[in-house]
Amino acid sequence: MVLSSLEFDADSCKLSVLDQLELPHSRIMVPVVNSQDAWNVIRKMQVRGAPLIAIVAMLGLAAELTNCPPDNGADSESAAAAQELVLQRLDFLRTSRPTAVNLFNACDAMTALVAEAVGAEGATGASVRSAVINAATAMVADDIAANKRQGRFGVQAIRQDCAEKLAAAGAVSVLTHCNTGSLACAGFGTALGVIRALHEEGLLKACYATETRPYNQGARLTAFEMVEDNLPGTLITDSMASFLMAQGGVDAVATGADRVVANGDTANKIGTYQLAIAAKHHRLPFYIVAPVTTLDAALADGSQIKIEQRAAEELTSVAGIKIAADGIRVWNPAFDVTPAELITGIVTDVGVIRPTLDAQGKKVFDIPAFLRAHSSATAIPDTVAASSSCPAPVGYYPLLGGKVVDYICGLARVAEFMGTTQPAEVEQSEIGDGNMNLVFICRGPKGAVIVKQALPYVRCVGEGWPLTMERARFEYMALAEEYKHCPQFTPEVYHFDPTLGALVMRYIEPPHIILRQGLIKGYTYSTLAADVATFLARTLFLTSALHLTAPELRQRVAVWSANREMCALTEQVIFTDPYMIREDRNRWTSPQLDAAVARIRGDTQLKLAVAVLKEKFMTSTQALLHGDLHTGSIMVKDGSTFCIDPEFAFYGPMGFDTGAIIANLLLASCSQPGHATAAEPRAAYADWILDQMVALYTGFEQEFLALWSHEANRKGDHTPQGHFAAGPELGLAQSQFMGRLFSDTLGFAGAKMIRRIIGIAHVEDMESIKDPEQRAACERHALAIAHMLVKEPGSFASIADVAALARDQPRLAGAIAELQVPLSS
């Protein structure tokens, strides 16, 4: 039986904690009904251990939010008021214990979660409270799963470092300090969890617990756990450890940690440092066992760690009985700092960190590199540039080398869906396109999921182009919003991890494929146009001022404006770089397109038109956009469509989304001659794509106007019912609005087509055409159309006119020839 440090009823949010000051003589549960209670039990050390401190703090907050409703009733509290309450409580909880970093990381994560909850459509005080409660509740299961993974990694490290001992004796003896078991966590433990894992595998000969003065956590708690779990445990005083090592009684030392800083220096319970010195002298491996939430890359070395000073009475008295002379001065630090050079390895819940040698030959750990990009795969760098303007959060690591399977097996909901918690029963494969993210399919006995993880840089460029990890959070928020409006076209998200930038979501099963691949292969889809039209109409209308009040819209704009790094990337690669000499970014089919590229870069009127589009992109906040709705972010089979990958989501001009899909359909149509064979001419298929483009945009206009004309949807401040009467008056407003939207659509479509041919990231429709002459001919066709869409959007009365241009070979031939002529001639 593994002891439990707390009792928590997720349904009622009732929490009580085991009073560890009373152990081992009494088992007393202390109720925690609010943040003050949580602060008290942490401060008094009725609960202790870095992971448990964070969990109890957050569960105490959850209990308060559940059991202490607003004075005027739940319906009276605004989202902003709930946010203010939560932030006040988090600031208070931070003051309970200063050294353990887990508490501060948990508070930071909860602060970010609350900001996200407040920004959700229709956010209320109740919805904000619910988000906090759900996140706090999940911490218990997540901590236990992390501890068990950590145990497995610890066993692997000891197998490696104690191979000779294991070969000779078949088992090892491990010494630990303080308490790092179930009573320091939600369950299983960190360093004591490694000992438990060794015992489970029959590799544990003996385990020793130091009494751990002055609070005697080893004698009171660790010895208690050893007895309860029938571990082969022995209690010793702190001062006996060195002699025990000298007698050959110890093969390895494993302790926990309250904070591990960037170079590996580690703060832990007072007495850890001297154990590390003794272990080094006796040539024994010394391990720190701590989850990644305990790693703190923000501090350079141990000298920057704030060490908590405890009351003198803790040293001068035992169980209330004075044992020291009156008047003696007392120095009572709760922790010491073990230098990195004394540590053999740092065992985390995602792997073991091993030291390297610095320029002076001194042993150090590179904690920031491990957190940002710890990986065995050569495709991903082992480190991220220190000068990165978008660093990864503390605790981040790429889910490579099997780590994705270990990770999802520790998520209760996901493991249940897949039908297993055993990594050996899960198959994984990476399916990403290599441009930005890691994307995996993970298949279990019952089902499969998609895991998508953001990297802290543009993957196709490398770490030289850092990219915000926050994009994963915005993608999660966008998918949630899109799922609310269009569940039939949006994959459901099962889990989001802000630290890892990872989303676990529905696996869109075969025969669904990426639309772009289908268009290259010449497949047709009977509902494609109608499905995408509905998705665009509903997501754009229902998040705009046509449906929302002005305060609602401004609140949303404020939240989504924080996705600024992704917007900046779009501004750069679409509206700026293609029109400049950027050899590190731009590329095209050369020399075939050299003249056309020079013509585009020298066309002042074209660049002015693009500048107007860029201004709209930066300043217009019409609706929540998908932000990157191209044929590579749509999955299809006949009769089914899903829109994926909205990591560029932001509040912007509607025409940017509609223009993106129009651009990609035009590119697909223009590319068809390059995929044609004698047996399979593609002229008719190119026309089919254009027909889909016309049907899609026409359907979008019709559904958008239908939503707008329905009285129940006219809640917004743009054209309020009392201001614009239904009928001709509203019809005139709608006509003018849709005219502007169509013009924007064409302009943005043209800009996107240009960037996909002469910018940094191209489309497979063109890139898969092997003959450069044929590819260049297709690209010139597309560039000629794009040129007109950007410069002359007013010359097209309808989307059918755009299709007619794409089919008008004589007219396009003249435009193509014009692109080949320098402006100076």
C-alpha positions in Angstrom: 0.0 0.0 0.0 1.3 3.5 -0.9 0.4 6.1 1.6 -1.7 9.1 0.6 -0.7 12.6 1.7 -4.2 14.0 1.0 -7.8 13.2 0.5 -9.6 15.1 -2.3 -13.1 14.6 -3.6 -13.1 16.1 -7.1 -16.9 16.3 -7.3 -17.3 18.4 -4.1 -13.8 19.9 -4.0 -13.4 18.8 -0.4 -9.8 18.6 0.6 -8.1 17.4 3.7 -4.4 16.8 4.2 -2.5 14.4 6.4 -0.9 16.3 9.3 2.7 15.2 8.9 3.7 16.8 12.2 1.7 14.1 14.0 3.3 11.2 12.2 4.1 8.5 12.9 2.1 8.4 16.2 -1.2 9.7 14.9 -2.9 10.0 11.5 -4.9 13.2 11.7 -6.5 14.7 8.6 -6.7 18.5 8.5 -9.5 20.1 6.5 -8.5 22.7 3.9 -11.4 24.8 2.8 -9.7 27.9 1.4 -6.4 29.5 0.5 -5.7 30.6 4.0 -6.0 27.0 5.3 -3.6 25.9 2.5 -1.2 28.7 3.4 -1.3 27.6 7.0 -0.6 23.9 6.5 2.2 24.7 4.2 3.8 27.3 6.4 3.5 25.1 9.5 5.0 22.2 7.6 1.9 20.0 8.2 2.4 19.3 4.5 5.9 19.6 2.9 7.8 18.5 -0.1 8.1 20.7 -3.1 5.6 18.9 -5.4 3.0 18.5 -2.6 3.3 22.2 -1.6 2.2 23.2 -5.1 -0.6 20.7 -5.3 -2.1 21.6 -1.9 -1.9 25.3 -2.6 -3.8 24.9 -5.9 -6.3 22.5 -4.4 -6.9 24.9 -1.5 -7.6 27.6 -4.0 -10.0 25.3 -5.9 -11.8 24.4 -2.6 -12.3 28.1 -1.9 -13.6 28.8 -5.3 -16.1 25.9 -5.0 -17.2 26.4 -1.4 -17.1 30.1 -1.1 -19.4 31.6 -3.8 -19.7 35.3 -4.4 -21.7 37.3 -1.9 -24.5 38.1 -4.3 -24.6 34.6 -5.9 -22.7 32.8 -8.6 -24.5 34.6 -11.5 -23.5 38.0 -10.2 -19.7 37.6 -10.5 -18.0 38.8 -13.7 -15.1 37.1 -15.3 -12.8 40.0 -14.4 -13.9 39.9 -10.7 -13.1 36.2 -10.5 -9.8 36.8 -12.2 -8.9 39.5 -9.6 -9.9 37.1 -6.7 -7.7 34.3 -8.1 -4.7 36.5 -8.7 -5.0 37.9 -5.1 -5.0 34.4 -3.7 -2.1 33.2 -5.8 0.0 36.2 -4.7 -0.8 35.2 -1.1 0.0 31.6 -1.6 3.4 32.4 -3.0 4.4 33.8 0.4 4.0 30.5 2.3 7.4 28.9 1.5 10.1 30.8 -0.5 12.6 28.0 -1.6 10.5 25.4 -3.4 10.1 26.5 -7.0 7.2 24.1 -7.8 4.7 26.5 -6.0 5.8 29.5 -8.0 5.6 27.5 -11.3 2.1 26.4 -10.4 1.1 30.0 -9.6 2.5 31.2 -12.9 0.7 28.5 -14.8 -2.6 29.2 -13.1 -2.2 32.9 -13.8 -1.9 32.2 -17.5 -4.8 29.8 -17.4 -7.0 32.4 -15.8 -6.1 35.0 -18.5 -7.1 32.5 -21.1 -10.4 31.7 -19.4 -11.3 35.4 -19.1 -10.8 35.8 -22.8 -13.1 33.0 -23.8 -16.4 34.0 -25.5 -19.1 34.5 -22.9 -16.7 34.2 -20.0 -18.3 34.5 -16.6 -17.1 34.3 -13.0 -18.4 30.8 -12.9 -16.5 29.7 -16.0 -13.3 31.2 -14.7 -13.7 29.5 -11.4 -14.4 26.2 -13.2 -11.2 26.5 -15.3 -9.1 26.9 -12.1 -10.8 24.1 -10.3 -10.4 21.7 -13.2 -6.7 22.5 -13.6 -6.0 22.1 -9.9 -7.8 18.8 -9.8 -5.8 17.4 -12.7 -2.5 18.1 -10.9 -3.0 15.1 -8.6 -3.2 12.5 -11.4 -0.5 14.2 -13.4 1.9 14.2 -10.4 1.5 10.5 -9.7 2.0 9.7 -13.4 5.2 11.9 -13.4 6.5 10.2 -10.3 6.1 6.7 -11.8 7.9 7.8 -15.0 10.6 9.3 -12.8 11.0 6.0 -10.9 11.6 4.1 -14.2 14.2 6.6 -15.2 15.9 6.3 -11.9 16.1 2.6 -12.1 17.7 2.9 -15.6 20.3 5.3 -14.2 21.2 3.0 -11.3 21.4 0.0 -13.6 23.9 1.9 -15.7 26.0 3.3 -12.9 25.9 0.3 -10.6 26.2 -2.4 -13.3 29.1 -4.2 -11.6 27.4 -4.3 -8.2 24.2 -5.6 -9.8 26.1 -8.2 -11.7 27.8 -9.4 -8.6 25.0 -9.1 -6.0 21.8 -8.8 -8.0 20.6 -5.9 -5.9 21.7 -2.5 -4.5 21.5 -0.6 -1.3 20.3 3.0 -1.5 20.5 5.8 1.0 18.0 8.7 1.0 17.5 11.9 3.0 14.5 13.7 4.4 11.2 12.5 3.0 10.6 12.2 -0.8 7.8 9.6 -0.9 4.1 9.7 -1.1 4.0 12.2 1.8 6.0 14.7 -0.3 3.9 14.3 -3.4 0.4 13.3 -4.5 1.6 9.7 -4.5 4.6 7.3 -5.1 7.3 9.8 -4.6 10.5 11.2 -6.2 13.7 9.8 -4.6 11.7 7.3 -2.5 9.7 6.6 -5.7 13.0 5.4 -7.3 13.6 3.2 -4.3 10.0 1.8 -4.7 10.6 1.2 -8.4 13.8 -0.7 -7.6 11.9 -2.8 -5.0 9.2 -3.6 -7.6 11.8 -4.9 -10.0 13.6 -7.0 -7.3 16.7 -4.8 -7.5 16.6 -3.4 -3.9 18.8 -5.0 -1.3 18.3 -2.4 1.4 17.3 1.2 1.8 18.5 3.7 4.5 16.7 6.7 5.8 18.6 9.5 7.6 16.6 10.9 10.5 17.0 14.4 9.0 17.4 16.9 11.8 16.0 19.2 13.0 12.5 18.3 11.8 13.1 14.5 11.7 11.3 14.0 8.4 13.3 10.9 7.8 12.6 9.3 11.2 8.9 10.4 11.3 7.9 10.1 7.7 10.3 8.2 5.5 10.7 5.4 8.0 7.0 5.4 8.4 6.5 4.9 4.6 9.2 2.2 4.5 7.4 0.2 7.2 4.0 0.7 5.6 5.2 -0.5 2.2 7.3 -3.3 3.6 10.5 -1.9 2.1 13.8 -3.3 3.5 14.4 0.0 5.4 16.8 1.0 8.1 16.9 4.3 10.0 20.2 6.0 10.8 21.1 9.4 12.3 22.5 12.0 9.9 26.0 11.6 11.4 26.1 7.9 10.7 25.9 8.2 6.9 29.7 8.6 6.1 30.6 5.6 8.3 27.9 3.5 6.7 29.4 4.3 3.3 32.8 3.4 4.5 31.5 0.0 5.7 30.3 -0.7 2.2 26.6 -0.5 3.2 25.6 2.0 0.5 25.8 1.6 -3.3 24.0 4.9 -4.3 22.5 8.0 -2.7 19.2 9.5 -4.0 17.6 12.6 -2.6 14.9 15.0 -3.7 15.2 18.7 -4.5 13.4 21.9 -3.8 15.1 23.8 -6.6 17.6 22.9 -9.3 19.1 26.0 -11.1 20.6 26.4 -14.5 24.1 25.0 -13.8 22.7 22.0 -11.8 23.3 23.4 -8.3 20.6 22.0 -6.1 18.8 23.3 -3.0 17.4 20.5 -0.8 16.8 19.7 2.8 19.7 20.7 5.1 22.2 17.9 5.2 22.1 17.0 1.5 25.4 18.8 0.8 27.3 16.8 3.3 25.9 13.5 1.9 27.1 14.5 -1.6 30.6 15.2 -0.3 30.7 11.8 1.5 29.4 10.0 -1.6 32.1 11.6 -3.8 34.8 10.6 -1.3 33.5 7.0 -1.3 33.0 7.0 -5.1 29.3 6.4 -5.0 26.8 7.8 -7.5 24.8 10.7 -6.0 21.4 11.4 -7.7 19.0 14.3 -7.4 15.5 13.1 -8.2 13.0 15.9 -9.1 10.3 16.6 -11.7 10.9 19.2 -14.3 8.7 21.5 -12.4 11.5 21.7 -9.9 14.1 22.9 -12.5 14.6 26.7 -12.5 16.6 27.8 -15.5 16.1 31.5 -14.5 18.7 31.3 -11.8 22.3 30.9 -13.0 23.8 29.1 -10.0 23.1 28.2 -6.4 24.3 31.5 -4.9 21.0 33.1 -6.2 18.7 30.7 -4.3 16.9 32.2 -1.4 17.3 29.9 1.6 14.5 29.8 4.1 15.5 30.4 7.7 13.3 28.5 10.2 12.5 29.3 13.9 15.1 28.6 16.6 12.6 26.5 18.5 12.7 23.8 15.8 16.4 23.2 16.8 16.3 23.8 20.5 13.2 21.6 21.2 11.9 18.2 20.2 8.2 17.5 20.3 7.8 20.6 22.5 10.5 19.5 25.0 13.5 21.8 25.2 16.8 20.1 24.7 19.2 23.1 24.4 20.5 25.6 26.9 18.6 28.9 27.3 20.4 31.8 25.6 22.3 29.7 23.0 22.2 31.3 19.6 20.7 29.3 16.7 21.4 29.2 13.0 18.6 27.1 11.4 18.5 27.1 7.6 15.9 24.7 6.2 18.0 24.0 3.1 21.5 23.8 1.8 22.9 24.0 -1.8 24.8 21.0 -3.3 27.2 22.1 -6.0 26.6 20.5 -9.4 30.1 19.0 -9.5 29.1 16.6 -6.7 26.0 15.3 -8.6 26.1 12.2 -10.8 22.8 12.7 -12.5 19.5 14.6 -12.1 16.6 12.2 -12.6 13.4 13.9 -13.9 10.1 12.7 -15.1 11.2 13.1 -18.7 14.7 11.7 -18.5 18.1 11.8 -16.7 20.2 14.9 -17.1 23.9 14.0 -17.1 26.7 16.6 -16.5 29.3 17.9 -19.0 32.7 19.6 -18.4 33.0 23.3 -18.8 36.1 25.1 -20.2 37.9 24.7 -16.9 37.2 21.0 -16.7 34.5 21.5 -14.0 31.4 19.3 -14.0 28.3 21.3 -14.8 24.7 20.6 -16.0 23.0 22.5 -18.8 19.5 22.7 -17.4 18.3 25.3 -19.9 19.3 23.2 -22.9 17.6 20.1 -21.4 14.4 22.0 -20.8 14.3 23.6 -24.2 15.4 20.8 -26.5 16.4 17.6 -24.8 16.3 15.1 -27.6 18.1 12.1 -29.1 16.9 13.0 -32.6 19.5 14.7 -34.8 16.7 16.6 -36.7 16.1 18.8 -33.7 19.1 20.7 -32.2 20.1 19.7 -28.6 20.0 23.4 -27.6 18.2 26.5 -28.4 20.1 29.7 -29.0 20.7 31.6 -25.7 19.9 34.8 -27.5 16.4 33.6 -28.5 13.8 36.2 -28.0 11.2 33.5 -27.5 12.6 31.1 -25.0 10.9 27.9 -24.1 9.1 27.7 -20.7 10.8 26.0 -17.8 10.1 22.3 -18.0 9.9 22.2 -21.8 11.4 19.4 -23.8 10.7 18.0 -27.3 8.6 14.8 -27.3 11.1 12.8 -29.3 12.8 9.5 -28.8 9.8 7.8 -27.4 9.1 10.6 -24.9 5.7 11.3 -26.5 4.5 7.8 -25.6 5.7 8.1 -22.0 4.0 11.5 -21.8 0.5 10.5 -23.1 0.4 7.3 -21.1 0.6 9.5 -18.0 -2.5 11.4 -19.0 -5.5 9.6 -17.6 -8.1 10.7 -20.1 -5.9 10.0 -23.1 -4.7 6.7 -21.8 -8.3 5.6 -21.3 -9.1 6.6 -24.8 -6.1 4.6 -26.2 -6.9 1.7 -23.9 -3.6 1.5 -22.1 -1.2 3.2 -19.7 1.7 1.0 -20.9 4.2 2.7 -23.3 5.1 -0.6 -24.8 1.5 -1.0 -26.1 1.6 2.3 -28.0 2.9 2.8 -31.5 4.1 6.2 -32.6 5.1 7.9 -35.8 5.9 11.5 -36.7 3.9 12.9 -39.5 4.7 16.7 -39.4 5.6 18.5 -42.6 8.8 19.8 -41.1 7.9 23.5 -41.4 7.2 24.4 -37.8 6.0 21.7 -35.4 6.4 18.2 -34.2 3.3 16.1 -35.0 2.8 12.5 -34.0 0.2 9.7 -34.4 0.1 7.5 -31.3 -1.9 4.3 -31.6 -3.1 2.2 -28.6 -5.1 -1.0 -28.4 -8.4 0.9 -28.5 -7.8 4.1 -30.3 -5.3 6.7 -31.6 -4.6 10.4 -30.9 -2.7 13.2 -32.5 0.0 14.9 -30.5 1.1 18.3 -31.8 4.0 20.1 -30.1 5.4 23.5 -30.8 9.1 24.0 -31.1 10.7 27.3 -29.9 11.9 28.2 -33.4 10.8 27.8 -37.0 11.7 24.2 -37.7 12.4 24.5 -41.4 14.9 27.3 -40.7 16.4 26.2 -37.3 17.1 27.8 -34.0 18.3 31.0 -35.8 14.7 32.0 -36.2 13.1 31.8 -32.7 9.4 31.5 -32.5 7.1 31.9 -29.5 5.9 28.9 -27.7 2.7 30.8 -26.8 1.4 29.8 -30.3 0.4 26.5 -28.9 -1.9 28.1 -26.3 -3.5 30.2 -28.9 -4.0 27.2 -31.1 -5.7 25.4 -28.2 -7.9 28.5 -27.6 -8.8 28.7 -31.3 -9.6 25.1 -31.6 -11.9 25.4 -28.6 -13.7 28.4 -30.1 -14.0 26.7 -33.6 -15.2 23.5 -32.0 -18.0 25.5 -30.2 -19.2 26.9 -33.5 -18.4 24.1 -35.9 -17.8 20.8 -34.0 -18.4 18.8 -37.3 -15.4 20.5 -38.9 -13.0 20.9 -35.9 -11.0 18.1 -34.2 -11.7 17.9 -30.4 -8.8 18.6 -28.1 -8.4 16.1 -25.3 -5.5 17.7 -23.4 -3.4 20.8 -23.5 0.0 21.2 -21.8 1.2 24.9 -21.7 4.6 24.0 -20.5 5.3 21.5 -23.3 3.4 23.5 -25.9 1.6 20.2 -26.6 -2.0 19.4 -27.7 -3.4 16.0 -27.7 -6.4 15.8 -30.0 -8.7 13.6 -32.1 -7.0 11.5 -34.6 -8.8 12.2 -37.9 -8.8 8.6 -39.3 -8.1 7.4 -42.8 -9.2 7.8 -45.5 -9.0 11.5 -44.5 -5.9 13.1 -46.0 -4.5 16.6 -46.2 -6.5 18.4 -48.9 -3.3 19.6 -50.7 -2.3 16.0 -51.2 -5.7 15.1 -52.5 -5.6 17.9 -55.0 -2.1 16.9 -56.2 -3.4 13.3 -56.7 -6.5 14.5 -58.6 -9.2 13.5 -56.1 -12.6 15.1 -55.9 -14.7 15.8 -52.8 -18.5 16.3 -53.0 -18.9 18.4 -49.9 -15.6 20.2 -49.7 -16.9 23.6 -50.9 -20.0 23.6 -48.8 -18.1 22.4 -45.7 -15.4 25.1 -45.8 -18.0 27.7 -46.7 -20.0 26.9 -43.5 -16.8 26.8 -41.4 -15.8 30.2 -42.6 -19.2 31.8 -42.4 -19.9 30.6 -38.8 -16.4 31.2 -37.3 -16.1 34.7 -38.9 -19.6 35.9 -38.3 -20.1 34.6 -34.7 -16.8 36.1 -33.5 -17.4 39.6 -35.1 -19.1 42.8 -34.1 -22.0 41.7 -36.2 -22.8 39.2 -33.5 -20.9 40.5 -30.4 -21.3 43.7 -28.4 -18.5 46.3 -28.5 -17.3 45.4 -25.0 -17.3 41.7 -25.8 -15.3 42.4 -29.0 -12.7 44.6 -27.3 -12.2 42.0 -24.6 -11.5 39.4 -27.2 -9.3 41.6 -29.2 -7.2 42.3 -26.1 -6.7 38.6 -25.5 -5.9 37.6 -29.0 -3.6 40.6 -29.6 -1.1 38.8 -27.4 -0.4 36.4 -30.3 1.8 39.1 -31.7 4.8 37.0 -32.5 2.8 34.9 -34.9 1.2 38.0 -36.4 4.7 39.5 -36.9 5.8 36.3 -38.6 2.9 36.6 -41.0 3.6 40.3 -41.7 7.2 39.5 -42.5 6.8 36.4 -44.8 3.7 37.6 -46.7 3.8 41.4 -46.9 7.5 42.2 -46.5 10.2 39.6 -47.4 9.0 38.7 -50.9 9.4 42.3 -52.0 13.0 42.6 -50.7 16.3 41.0 -51.4 16.4 38.4 -48.6 18.7 35.6 -49.8 18.3 33.9 -46.4 14.6 33.7 -46.6 13.3 34.0 -50.2 13.7 31.5 -53.0 12.1 30.7 -56.4 12.6 28.6 -59.5 15.8 30.1 -60.8 16.7 31.3 -63.4 13.3 30.7 -65.0 11.5 33.2 -62.6 14.4 35.7 -62.2 12.8 38.3 -64.5 9.4 38.0 -62.9 10.8 38.4 -59.4 12.7 41.5 -60.4 9.6 42.9 -62.0 7.5 42.3 -58.8 10.2 43.8 -56.6 10.4 46.9 -58.8 6.6 47.4 -59.1 5.9 50.4 -56.9 2.1 50.2 -57.4 2.1 46.6 -56.5 4.1 47.2 -53.3 1.8 50.1 -52.4 -1.2 47.8 -52.7 0.5 45.2 -50.6 1.3 47.9 -48.0 -2.4 48.7 -47.8 -3.2 45.0 -47.2 -0.5 44.9 -44.5 -2.0 47.9 -42.8 -5.4 46.2 -42.8 -3.8 43.0 -41.4 -2.2 45.0 -38.6 -5.1 47.3 -37.7 -8.4 45.6 -38.6 -10.0 43.5 -35.9 -13.1 42.2 -37.6 -13.3 38.6 -36.4 -11.3 35.8 -34.9 -9.4 34.3 -37.9 -8.0 30.8 -38.3 -5.0 32.7 -39.5 -3.6 30.0 -41.9 -6.5 28.4 -43.7 -4.8 26.8 -46.7 -5.1 23.4 -48.3 -2.5 22.1 -46.0 -4.6 22.8 -42.9 -7.7 21.0 -44.1 -8.2 17.2 -43.9 -10.8 15.6 -46.2 -12.4 12.5 -47.4 -15.5 12.5 -49.5 -18.3 13.8 -47.4 -16.1 14.9 -44.4 -13.9 17.9 -43.8 -11.8 19.1 -40.8 -10.0 22.4 -40.5 -6.8 22.1 -38.4 -3.7 24.0 -37.2 -5.1 27.4 -36.2 -1.9 28.5 -34.4 -1.8 31.8 -36.2 -5.3 32.7 -34.9 -5.9 36.4 -34.1 -8.5 39.1 -34.5 -8.0 40.5 -38.0 -9.7 41.2 -41.3 -12.1 38.5 -42.5 -10.7 38.7 -46.0 -7.4 37.3 -44.8 -9.0 33.9 -44.1 -11.3 33.8 -47.1 -8.3 35.0 -49.3 -6.1 32.2 -47.9 -8.3 29.4 -49.2 -9.0 31.1 -52.5 -5.2 31.6 -53.0 -4.5 27.9 -52.4 -7.2 26.7 -54.7 -5.9 29.0 -57.4 -2.4 27.6 -56.8 -3.7 24.1 -57.0 -5.5 24.8 -60.2 -2.5 26.5 -61.8 -0.3 23.5 -60.9 -2.3 20.9 -62.6 -0.4 21.0 -66.0 2.6 20.0 -64.0 0.9 16.8 -62.7 -0.7 15.8 -66.0 0.3 12.7 -67.9 -0.8 11.3 -71.3 -3.0 8.9 -69.4 -4.3 11.5 -67.1 -4.7 15.0 -68.6 -5.6 17.4 -65.9 -7.4 20.3 -67.7 -10.8 19.1 -66.6 -9.6 18.7 -63.1 -8.1 22.2 -63.0 -11.5 23.4 -64.0 -13.1 21.4 -61.2 -10.9 23.1 -58.7 -12.0 26.5 -60.0 -15.6 25.4 -59.8 -15.0 24.5 -56.1 -13.5 27.9 -55.5 -16.6 29.6 -57.0 -19.0 27.3 -55.0 -17.0 27.8 -51.8 -17.0 31.6 -51.9 -20.6 31.8 -53.1 -21.7 29.5 -50.4 -19.7 31.4 -47.8 -21.5 34.7 -48.9 -24.9 33.1 -48.7 -24.4 31.5 -45.3 -22.8 34.6 -43.9 -25.7 36.7 -45.0 -28.2 34.2 -43.7 -26.6 34.3 -40.3 -26.6 38.1 -40.4 -30.2 38.3 -41.4 -31.4 36.0 -38.6 -32.8 38.2 -35.8 -31.5 35.9 -33.1 -27.9 36.5 -34.3 -28.2 40.3 -34.6 -26.8 40.9 -31.1 -23.8 42.9 -32.2 -23.1 46.6 -32.2 -22.1 46.8 -35.8 -25.6 46.9 -37.3 -27.9 46.8 -34.2 -31.6 45.9 -34.8 -32.8 49.3 -33.6 -30.5 51.1 -35.9 -30.8 49.1 -39.1 -34.2 47.7 -39.9 -34.6 44.4 -41.6 -35.2 44.7 -45.3 -33.7 47.2 -47.8 -31.8 49.2 -45.1 -30.0 46.1 -43.7 -29.6 44.8 -47.2 -27.7 48.0 -48.2 -25.4 47.7 -45.2 -24.8 44.0 -46.0 -24.1 44.7 -49.7 -21.5 47.3 -48.9 -19.9 45.1 -46.2 -19.7 42.1 -48.5 -18.3 44.2 -51.3 -15.4 45.4 -49.1 -14.9 41.8 -47.8 -14.7 40.5 -51.4 -12.1 43.2 -52.4 -10.1 42.3 -49.3 -10.4 38.6 -50.1 -8.9 39.1 -53.6 -6.1 41.3 -52.4 -5.0 38.9 -49.6 -5.3 36.0 -52.0 -3.0 37.6 -54.4 -0.4 38.4 -51.7 -0.5 34.9 -50.4 0.0 33.5 -53.9 3.1 35.7 -54.5 4.7 34.7 -51.2 4.1 31.0 -51.9 6.1 31.3 -55.1 8.9 33.7 -54.3 9.0 33.7 -50.5 10.3 31.3 -47.8 7.6 28.6 -47.6 6.3 27.2 -50.9 3.4 24.8 -51.6 3.8 21.1 -52.5 1.4 21.6 -55.4 4.3 23.5 -57.2 7.3 22.0 -55.5 6.4 18.4 -56.4 6.6 19.3 -60.1 10.1 17.9 -61.0 10.7 19.6 -64.3 11.8 23.2 -63.5 10.6 24.5 -66.8 7.1 23.0 -66.3 7.1 24.2 -62.7 8.1 27.7 -63.7 5.3 27.8 -66.3 2.7 26.9 -63.7 4.2 29.5 -61.3 4.1 32.3 -63.9 0.4 31.5 -64.5 -0.3 31.9 -60.8 1.9 35.0 -60.5 0.0 36.7 -63.3 -3.3 36.1 -61.6 -1.9 37.2 -58.2 -0.6 40.4 -59.7 -4.0 41.4 -61.0 -5.8 40.4 -57.7 -3.5 42.6 -55.7 -3.5 45.6 -58.0 -6.9 45.5 -59.5 -9.4 43.8 -57.1 -12.1 46.2 -58.2 -12.0 44.8 -61.7 -13.7 41.6 -60.5 -17.4 41.8 -59.9 -17.7 38.3 -58.4 -15.7 35.2 -57.7 -16.8 33.8 -61.0 -14.8 36.6 -62.7 -11.7 35.3 -60.9 -12.3 31.8 -62.2 -12.9 33.2 -65.7 -9.5 35.0 -65.5 -7.8 31.8 -64.5 -9.3 30.1 -67.6 -8.6 33.0 -70.0 -5.4 31.8 -71.6 -5.0 34.6 -74.1 -5.4 37.3 -71.4 -3.0 35.5 -69.1 -0.5 35.0 -71.8 -0.2 38.8 -72.2 0.1 39.2 -68.4 2.7 36.6 -68.2 4.7 38.2 -71.0 4.4 41.5 -69.2 5.9 40.0 -66.0 9.0 39.0 -68.0 9.7 42.6 -69.1 11.7 44.8 -66.8 9.8 48.0 -65.7 12.6 50.2 -67.0 12.0 49.1 -70.6 
